[in-house]
C-alpha cells in the first residue's frame, strides 16, 4: 500500500471539514447531489470527449497504481546482481548466464539478457532497449495526462455549477431564508471542483509522473549494466558505473556493505 496517497487524501478531507467548522459553515451543506453530478459527471464527460476509449479504459488501473506500492528492483540489489553476473561472465563466458535468464522476474531485464546472450551487436541491443523505454514513457505520459486534464477542467466545472445554482437561487427571491440557503448550496459545486482538481486529480497526475520517472531510471540502469556485461568489464567497473544512479547516502551505504563483505578488494 502506498501510504503517502492515503495520508494525503485523509489530510485533504480533514482540512476541508475542519476549515468549514472553524468558519462556521454547516458540514451538512456538502450533501448537495446536484453539485456532485455536475462536477463528477462533467469531469468524466471532458475525458470521454478528449481521449480515445482505449486510454480511458486504463483510468481505474492508473488510479490503483497510486494506492499500491510500486514493485521495482532496488538499485543496490540490481548492482549486486550485475556484479555477480559480470563475475560469472569473466570466468565462464556470456553463455554461462543462460541458466540465470529464467530466474529473472523483470521482463525488460530478461529480454535484454537474452539479447546479449544471443550475441546481438551492442548498438542493436541499446537501440531496442531504449525504444522500449521510450514507448513506456509515452504510455505513462498519456496516463498522467488523463488526470492532468481532469484537474484542469474540474475547477471550471465548479464555476459552472455555481452559476447553475445561482440561477436556481434567483427563483427564490421572495423568501430571503431560502435564497440564502440556495446561494450557499450553489457554491458547493465550486468547492468540489477546486477540491477534486487540486487535491485529487493534479496530485495523482504528479505521482504517476514520479512513478514513471523512477521506473525509467531503473530501466536505464539495467541497460548500462547489460551493456557493461556484454563488454566484459570487471565487477569493480560495473559497481563504479552503476553507482552513479544512487543517491550519495545509498552510495556510502553500498561502499560500507562492500567493505564489511570483503568485496572492496575484489579484482575480477
C-alpha positions as a Markdown table, in Angstrom:
| # | Residue | x | y | z |
|---|---|---|---|---|
| 1 | Unk | 0.0 | 0.0 | 0.0 |
| 2 | Unk | 1.3 | 3.5 | -0.9 |
| 3 | Unk | 0.9 | 5.2 | 2.4 |
| 4 | Unk | 1.6 | 8.7 | 1.2 |
| 5 | Unk | -1.6 | 8.7 | -1.1 |
| 6 | Unk | -3.8 | 7.6 | 1.8 |
| 7 | Unk | -2.3 | 10.2 | 4.2 |
| 8 | Unk | -2.7 | 12.9 | 1.5 |
| 9 | Unk | -6.4 | 12.0 | 1.0 |
| 10 | Unk | -7.1 | 12.0 | 4.7 |
| 11 | Unk | -5.4 | 15.3 | 5.3 |
| 12 | Unk | -7.2 | 16.9 | 2.3 |
| 13 | Unk | -10.6 | 15.8 | 3.6 |
| 14 | Unk | -9.8 | 16.7 | 7.2 |
| 15 | Unk | -8.5 | 20.2 | 6.1 |
| 16 | Unk | -11.8 | 21.0 | 4.3 |
| 17 | Unk | -14.0 | 19.7 | 7.1 |
| 18 | Unk | -12.1 | 21.3 | 9.9 |
| 19 | Unk | -11.9 | 24.6 | 7.9 |
| 20 | Unk | -15.7 | 24.6 | 7.4 |
| 21 | Unk | -16.2 | 24.0 | 11.1 |
| 22 | Unk | -13.9 | 26.8 | 12.0 |
| 23 | Unk | -15.6 | 29.2 | 9.6 |
| 24 | Unk | -19.0 | 28.2 | 10.9 |
| 25 | Unk | -20.1 | 26.6 | 7.6 |
| 26 | Unk | -22.5 | 23.6 | 8.1 |
| 27 | Unk | -20.9 | 20.4 | 7.0 |
| 28 | Unk | -24.3 | 19.1 | 6.1 |
| 29 | Unk | -24.3 | 21.6 | 3.2 |
| 30 | Unk | -21.8 | 19.2 | 1.4 |
| 31 | Unk | -24.8 | 16.9 | 0.9 |
| 32 | Unk | -25.8 | 18.6 | -2.4 |
| 33 | Unk | -26.3 | 15.9 | -5.0 |
| 34 | Unk | -26.6 | 18.3 | -7.9 |
| 35 | Unk | -23.0 | 19.6 | -7.2 |
| 36 | Unk | -21.6 | 16.0 | -7.4 |
| 37 | Unk | -23.4 | 15.3 | -10.6 |
| 38 | Unk | -22.1 | 18.5 | -12.3 |
| 39 | Unk | -18.5 | 18.0 | -11.1 |
| 40 | Unk | -18.1 | 14.2 | -11.4 |
| 41 | Unk | -20.2 | 13.6 | -14.4 |
| 42 | Unk | -18.9 | 16.8 | -16.1 |
| 43 | Unk | -15.3 | 15.9 | -15.5 |
| 44 | Unk | -16.0 | 12.4 | -16.9 |
| 45 | Unk | -17.6 | 14.0 | -19.9 |
| 46 | Unk | -14.5 | 16.1 | -20.6 |
| 47 | Unk | -12.3 | 12.9 | -20.5 |
| 48 | Unk | -14.6 | 11.0 | -22.8 |
| 49 | Unk | -14.6 | 13.8 | -25.3 |
| 50 | Unk | -10.8 | 14.5 | -25.1 |
| 51 | Unk | -9.4 | 11.0 | -25.0 |
| 52 | Unk | -9.9 | 7.7 | -27.0 |
| 53 | Unk | -11.7 | 4.9 | -25.3 |
| 54 | Unk | -8.6 | 2.8 | -25.3 |
| 55 | Unk | -6.9 | 5.3 | -22.9 |
| 56 | Unk | -10.0 | 5.9 | -20.8 |
| 57 | Unk | -10.2 | 2.2 | -20.0 |
| 58 | Unk | -6.9 | 2.5 | -18.2 |
| 59 | Unk | -8.3 | 5.0 | -15.7 |
| 60 | Unk | -9.1 | 2.5 | -12.9 |
| 61 | Unk | -5.7 | 0.8 | -13.3 |
| 62 | Unk | -3.8 | 4.1 | -13.2 |
| 63 | Unk | -5.8 | 5.2 | -10.2 |
| 64 | Unk | -4.9 | 1.9 | -8.5 |
| 65 | Unk | -1.2 | 2.4 | -9.2 |
| 66 | Unk | -1.2 | 5.5 | -6.8 |
| 67 | Unk | -2.5 | 3.3 | -3.9 |
| 68 | Unk | -0.3 | 0.2 | -4.5 |
| 69 | Unk | 3.4 | 0.4 | -3.8 |
| 70 | Unk | 5.5 | 0.2 | -6.9 |
| 71 | Unk | 7.2 | -3.1 | -7.3 |
| 72 | Unk | 10.7 | -2.3 | -8.7 |
| 73 | Unk | 14.1 | -3.8 | -8.1 |
| 74 | Unk | 16.1 | -1.9 | -5.6 |
| 75 | Unk | 19.2 | -0.1 | -7.1 |
| 76 | Unk | 21.6 | -1.7 | -4.6 |
| 77 | Unk | 20.1 | -5.1 | -5.3 |
| 78 | Unk | 20.5 | -4.5 | -9.0 |
| 79 | Unk | 24.1 | -3.5 | -8.7 |
| 80 | Unk | 24.9 | -6.6 | -6.7 |
| 81 | Unk | 23.1 | -8.8 | -9.3 |
| 82 | Unk | 25.1 | -7.3 | -12.2 |
| 83 | Unk | 28.4 | -7.7 | -10.3 |
| 84 | Unk | 27.6 | -11.4 | -9.8 |
| 85 | Unk | 26.7 | -11.8 | -13.5 |
| 86 | Unk | 29.9 | -9.9 | -14.5 |
| 87 | Unk | 32.0 | -12.2 | -12.4 |
| 88 | Unk | 30.4 | -15.3 | -14.0 |
| 89 | Unk | 30.8 | -13.9 | -17.5 |
| 90 | Unk | 34.5 | -13.2 | -17.0 |
| 91 | Unk | 35.1 | -16.7 | -15.7 |
| 92 | Unk | 32.9 | -18.8 | -17.9 |
| 93 | Unk | 31.6 | -16.5 | -20.8 |
| 94 | Unk | 28.2 | -15.0 | -21.6 |
| 95 | Unk | 26.6 | -18.4 | -22.4 |
| 96 | Unk | 27.0 | -19.3 | -18.7 |
| 97 | Unk | 24.3 | -16.8 | -17.9 |
| 98 | Unk | 21.7 | -18.8 | -19.8 |
| 99 | Unk | 20.8 | -20.6 | -16.6 |
| 100 | Unk | 20.1 | -17.3 | -14.9 |
| 101 | Unk | 17.6 | -16.0 | -17.6 |
| 102 | Unk | 14.5 | -17.8 | -16.3 |
| 103 | Unk | 15.2 | -16.7 | -12.8 |
| 104 | Unk | 14.8 | -13.0 | -13.8 |
| 105 | Unk | 11.3 | -11.7 | -12.9 |
| 106 | Unk | 11.6 | -8.4 | -14.7 |
| 107 | Unk | 10.5 | -8.8 | -18.3 |
| 108 | Unk | 12.6 | -5.9 | -19.5 |
| 109 | Unk | 15.8 | -7.2 | -17.9 |
| 110 | Unk | 15.1 | -10.7 | -19.1 |
| 111 | Unk | 14.6 | -9.6 | -22.7 |
| 112 | Unk | 17.9 | -7.6 | -22.5 |
| 113 | Unk | 19.7 | -10.6 | -21.1 |
| 114 | Unk | 18.5 | -12.9 | -23.8 |
| 115 | Unk | 19.6 | -10.4 | -26.5 |
| 116 | Unk | 23.2 | -10.2 | -25.2 |
| 117 | Unk | 23.4 | -13.9 | -24.7 |
| 118 | Unk | 22.3 | -14.4 | -28.3 |
| 119 | Unk | 25.3 | -12.4 | -29.4 |
| 120 | Unk | 23.5 | -9.3 | -30.8 |
| 121 | Unk | 25.5 | -6.2 | -31.6 |
| 122 | Unk | 25.8 | -3.7 | -28.7 |
| 123 | Unk | 24.2 | -0.9 | -30.7 |
| 124 | Unk | 21.3 | -3.1 | -31.7 |
| 125 | Unk | 20.7 | -4.1 | -28.0 |
| 126 | Unk | 20.9 | -0.5 | -26.9 |
| 127 | Unk | 18.6 | 0.7 | -29.6 |
| 128 | Unk | 15.9 | -2.0 | -28.9 |
| 129 | Unk | 16.0 | -1.3 | -25.1 |
| 130 | Unk | 15.9 | 2.4 | -25.5 |
| 131 | Unk | 13.0 | 2.2 | -27.9 |
| 132 | Unk | 11.2 | 0.1 | -25.3 |
| 133 | Unk | 11.9 | 2.7 | -22.6 |
| 134 | Unk | 10.7 | 5.5 | -24.9 |
| 135 | Unk | 7.4 | 3.6 | -25.6 |
| 136 | Unk | 7.0 | 3.1 | -21.8 |
| 137 | Unk | 7.5 | 6.8 | -21.2 |
| 138 | Unk | 4.9 | 7.7 | -23.8 |
| 139 | Unk | 2.3 | 5.3 | -22.3 |
| 140 | Unk | 3.0 | 6.8 | -18.8 |
| 141 | Unk | 2.7 | 10.3 | -20.2 |
| 142 | Unk | -0.7 | 9.6 | -21.7 |
| 143 | Unk | -1.9 | 8.1 | -18.5 |
| 144 | Unk | -0.8 | 11.1 | -16.4 |
| 145 | Unk | -2.4 | 13.4 | -18.9 |
| 146 | Unk | -5.8 | 11.9 | -18.2 |
| 147 | Unk | -5.6 | 13.1 | -14.6 |
| 148 | Unk | -4.0 | 16.4 | -15.6 |
| 149 | Unk | -6.9 | 17.2 | -17.9 |
| 150 | Unk | -9.4 | 16.2 | -15.2 |
| 151 | Unk | -7.6 | 18.5 | -12.8 |
| 152 | Unk | -7.7 | 21.4 | -15.3 |
| 153 | Unk | -11.5 | 21.1 | -16.1 |
| 154 | Unk | -12.9 | 20.3 | -12.6 |
| 155 | Unk | -12.4 | 23.8 | -11.1 |
| 156 | Unk | -14.0 | 25.3 | -14.2 |
| 157 | Unk | -17.0 | 23.0 | -13.9 |
| 158 | Unk | -17.2 | 24.2 | -10.3 |
| 159 | Unk | -17.8 | 27.7 | -11.6 |
| 160 | Unk | -20.4 | 26.3 | -14.0 |
| 161 | Unk | -22.1 | 24.5 | -11.0 |
| 162 | Unk | -22.1 | 27.8 | -9.1 |
| 163 | Unk | -23.8 | 29.6 | -12.0 |
| 164 | Unk | -26.4 | 26.9 | -12.3 |
| 165 | Unk | -27.0 | 27.1 | -8.5 |
| 166 | Unk | -27.4 | 30.9 | -8.6 |
| 167 | Unk | -29.9 | 30.7 | -11.4 |
| 168 | Unk | -31.9 | 28.4 | -9.2 |
| 169 | Unk | -31.4 | 30.8 | -6.3 |
| 170 | Unk | -32.9 | 33.7 | -8.2 |
| 171 | Unk | -36.2 | 31.9 | -8.3 |
| 172 | Unk | -36.4 | 32.2 | -4.5 |
| 173 | Unk | -36.1 | 36.0 | -4.3 |
| 174 | Unk | -39.4 | 36.2 | -2.4 |
| 175 | Unk | -38.0 | 34.2 | 0.6 |
| 176 | Unk | -34.7 | 35.5 | 1.9 |
| 177 | Unk | -34.0 | 32.5 | 4.0 |
| 178 | Unk | -34.5 | 30.1 | 1.1 |
| 179 | Unk | -32.4 | 32.5 | -1.1 |
| 180 | Unk | -29.5 | 32.4 | 1.3 |
| 181 | Unk | -29.6 | 28.6 | 1.6 |
| 182 | Unk | -29.7 | 28.3 | -2.2 |
| 183 | Unk | -26.8 | 30.6 | -2.7 |
| 184 | Unk | -24.7 | 28.6 | -0.2 |
| 185 | Unk | -25.6 | 25.4 | -1.9 |
| 186 | Unk | -24.6 | 26.9 | -5.3 |
| 187 | Unk | -21.0 | 27.4 | -4.1 |
| 188 | Unk | -20.7 | 23.8 | -3.0 |
| 189 | Unk | -20.1 | 22.9 | -6.7 |
| 190 | Unk | -17.2 | 25.4 | -6.7 |
| 191 | Unk | -15.8 | 23.9 | -3.6 |
| 192 | Unk | -16.0 | 20.3 | -5.0 |
| 193 | Unk | -14.5 | 21.4 | -8.3 |
| 194 | Unk | -11.5 | 23.0 | -6.7 |
| 195 | Unk | -11.0 | 20.2 | -4.2 |
| 196 | Unk | -11.1 | 17.4 | -6.8 |
| 197 | Unk | -9.0 | 19.4 | -9.2 |
| 198 | Unk | -6.2 | 20.5 | -6.9 |
| 199 | Unk | -6.3 | 17.9 | -4.1 |
| 200 | Unk | -7.1 | 14.8 | -6.2 |
| 201 | Unk | -6.5 | 14.9 | -10.0 |
| 202 | Unk | -3.4 | 17.1 | -10.3 |
| 203 | Unk | -1.6 | 15.4 | -7.4 |
| 204 | Unk | -2.4 | 12.0 | -8.8 |
| 205 | Unk | -1.0 | 13.1 | -12.2 |
| 206 | Unk | 2.1 | 14.3 | -10.5 |
| 207 | Unk | 2.5 | 11.0 | -8.6 |
| 208 | Unk | 2.1 | 9.0 | -11.9 |
| 209 | Unk | 4.9 | 11.1 | -13.4 |
| 210 | Unk | 7.1 | 10.4 | -10.5 |
| 211 | Unk | 6.5 | 6.7 | -10.6 |
| 212 | Unk | 7.2 | 6.7 | -14.3 |
| 213 | Unk | 10.5 | 8.6 | -13.7 |
| 214 | Unk | 11.6 | 6.1 | -11.1 |
| 215 | Unk | 10.8 | 3.1 | -13.4 |
| 216 | Unk | 12.6 | 4.7 | -16.3 |
| 217 | Unk | 15.7 | 5.3 | -14.1 |
| 218 | Unk | 15.8 | 1.6 | -13.1 |
| 219 | Unk | 15.5 | 0.6 | -16.7 |
| 220 | Unk | 18.3 | 2.9 | -17.8 |
| 221 | Unk | 20.4 | 1.4 | -15.1 |
| 222 | Unk | 19.6 | -2.1 | -16.5 |
| 223 | Unk | 20.6 | -1.0 | -19.9 |
| 224 | Unk | 24.0 | 0.2 | -18.7 |
| 225 | Unk | 24.5 | -3.0 | -16.7 |
| 226 | Unk | 23.7 | -5.3 | -19.6 |
| 227 | Unk | 25.9 | -3.5 | -22.0 |
| 228 | Unk | 28.7 | -3.5 | -19.4 |
| 229 | Unk | 28.4 | -7.2 | -19.0 |
| 230 | Unk | 28.4 | -7.6 | -22.8 |
| 231 | Unk | 31.6 | -5.6 | -22.9 |
| 232 | Unk | 33.2 | -7.9 | -20.3 |
| 233 | Unk | 34.1 | -5.2 | -17.8 |
| 234 | Unk | 35.1 | -6.1 | -14.2 |
| 235 | Unk | 32.8 | -6.2 | -11.2 |
| 236 | Unk | 34.5 | -3.2 | -9.8 |
| 237 | Unk | 34.0 | -1.2 | -13.0 |
| 238 | Unk | 30.2 | -2.2 | -13.1 |
| 239 | Unk | 29.9 | -1.1 | -9.5 |
| 240 | Unk | 31.5 | 2.2 | -10.2 |
| 241 | Unk | 29.5 | 2.8 | -13.4 |
| 242 | Unk | 26.1 | 1.9 | -11.8 |
| 243 | Unk | 26.7 | 3.7 | -8.5 |
| 244 | Unk | 26.1 | 7.0 | -10.3 |
| 245 | Unk | 22.4 | 6.1 | -10.2 |
| 246 | Unk | 22.5 | 6.0 | -6.4 |
| 247 | Unk | 22.0 | 8.9 | -4.0 |
| 248 | Unk | 25.1 | 9.9 | -2.0 |
| 249 | Unk | 23.7 | 8.2 | 1.1 |
| 250 | Unk | 22.9 | 5.0 | -0.8 |
| 251 | Unk | 26.4 | 5.1 | -2.4 |
| 252 | Unk | 28.0 | 5.4 | 1.1 |
| 253 | Unk | 25.9 | 2.6 | 2.4 |
| 254 | Unk | 26.8 | 0.3 | -0.5 |
| 255 | Unk | 30.5 | 1.1 | 0.0 |
| 256 | Unk | 30.2 | 0.3 | 3.6 |
| 257 | Unk | 28.5 | -3.0 | 2.9 |
| 258 | Unk | 31.2 | -4.0 | 0.3 |
| 259 | Unk | 33.9 | -3.4 | 3.0 |
| 260 | Unk | 32.0 | -5.5 | 5.5 |
| 261 | Unk | 31.5 | -8.3 | 3.0 |
| 262 | Unk | 35.2 | -8.1 | 1.9 |
| 263 | Unk | 34.3 | -7.1 | -1.7 |
| 264 | Unk | 36.2 | -3.9 | -1.6 |
| 265 | Unk | 39.4 | -5.6 | -2.9 |
| 266 | Unk | 37.7 | -7.9 | -5.4 |
| 267 | Unk | 39.5 | -7.6 | -8.7 |
| 268 | Unk | 37.8 | -10.0 | -11.2 |
